[in-house]
Amino acid sequence: MECRRLFARLSEYLDGELPAGICDELRAHLDGCRPCAAFARELEATVDLCRSLPPRPVPPGLRRRLRALLERETGR
């Protein structure tokens, strides 16, 4: 597996969303590529930090603007 392909799938890998065969490929690449392994550790630490933050409600004005944007983009 090349580094670019690993980067494209790393979030799915960390979230446990990939089939076992692809996970094996990613682990093998990470075992042999120090830069990718370092990047994966940093991404995992960032994700863990974000998950540890308490949820905050979306302000009503922002919620309306986001909904309008999504409706324009999806045509609904």
C-alpha positions as CSV (number, residue, x, y, z in Angstrom):
1,M,0.0,0.0,0.0
2,E,1.3,3.5,-0.8
3,C,1.1,6.4,1.6
4,R,-1.5,8.3,-0.4
5,R,-3.9,5.4,-0.3
6,L,-3.3,5.0,3.5
7,F,-4.1,8.7,4.0
8,A,-7.3,8.3,2.1
9,R,-8.5,5.5,4.3
10,L,-7.0,6.4,7.7
11,S,-10.1,8.0,9.2
12,E,-12.2,5.0,8.3
13,Y,-9.5,2.8,9.7
14,L,-9.4,4.6,13.0
15,D,-13.2,4.6,13.2
16,G,-13.3,0.8,12.7
17,E,-15.3,1.1,9.5
18,L,-13.0,-1.0,7.1
19,P,-13.1,-4.7,6.3
20,A,-10.4,-6.8,8.0
21,G,-8.4,-7.3,4.8
22,I,-7.9,-3.6,4.3
23,C,-7.1,-3.1,8.0
24,D,-4.4,-5.7,7.7
25,E,-2.9,-3.8,4.7
26,L,-3.0,-0.5,6.6
27,R,-1.4,-2.1,9.7
28,A,1.4,-3.6,7.6
29,H,2.0,-0.2,5.9
30,L,2.1,1.5,9.3
31,D,4.5,-1.1,10.6
32,G,7.0,-0.3,7.9
33,C,6.5,3.5,7.3
34,R,7.6,5.7,10.1
35,P,6.1,9.0,8.7
36,C,2.7,7.3,8.2
37,A,2.8,5.8,11.6
38,A,3.5,9.2,13.2
39,F,0.7,10.8,11.2
40,A,-1.7,8.0,12.3
41,R,-0.8,8.5,15.9
42,E,-1.3,12.3,15.7
43,L,-4.6,11.8,13.9
44,E,-5.8,9.3,16.5
45,A,-4.8,11.6,19.4
46,T,-6.7,14.5,17.7
47,V,-9.8,12.4,17.2
48,D,-9.6,11.2,20.9
49,L,-9.3,14.8,22.0
50,C,-12.3,15.9,19.9
51,R,-14.4,13.0,21.3
52,S,-13.5,14.0,24.8
53,L,-15.0,17.5,24.4
54,P,-18.5,18.0,25.8
55,P,-21.2,18.5,23.1
56,R,-22.3,22.1,22.5
57,P,-25.6,23.1,21.0
58,V,-25.6,24.7,17.6
59,P,-26.9,28.3,17.9
60,P,-30.3,28.7,16.3
61,G,-29.2,31.3,13.7
62,L,-26.3,29.0,12.5
63,R,-28.7,26.1,12.4
64,R,-31.0,28.0,10.1
65,R,-28.2,29.1,7.8
66,L,-26.8,25.5,7.6
67,R,-30.2,24.1,6.9
68,A,-30.8,26.6,4.1
69,L,-27.4,25.9,2.6
70,L,-28.0,22.1,2.7
71,E,-31.4,22.6,1.1
72,R,-29.9,24.7,-1.7
73,E,-27.1,22.2,-2.3
74,T,-29.3,19.1,-2.3
75,G,-32.3,20.7,-4.0
76,R,-34.7,19.7,-1.2
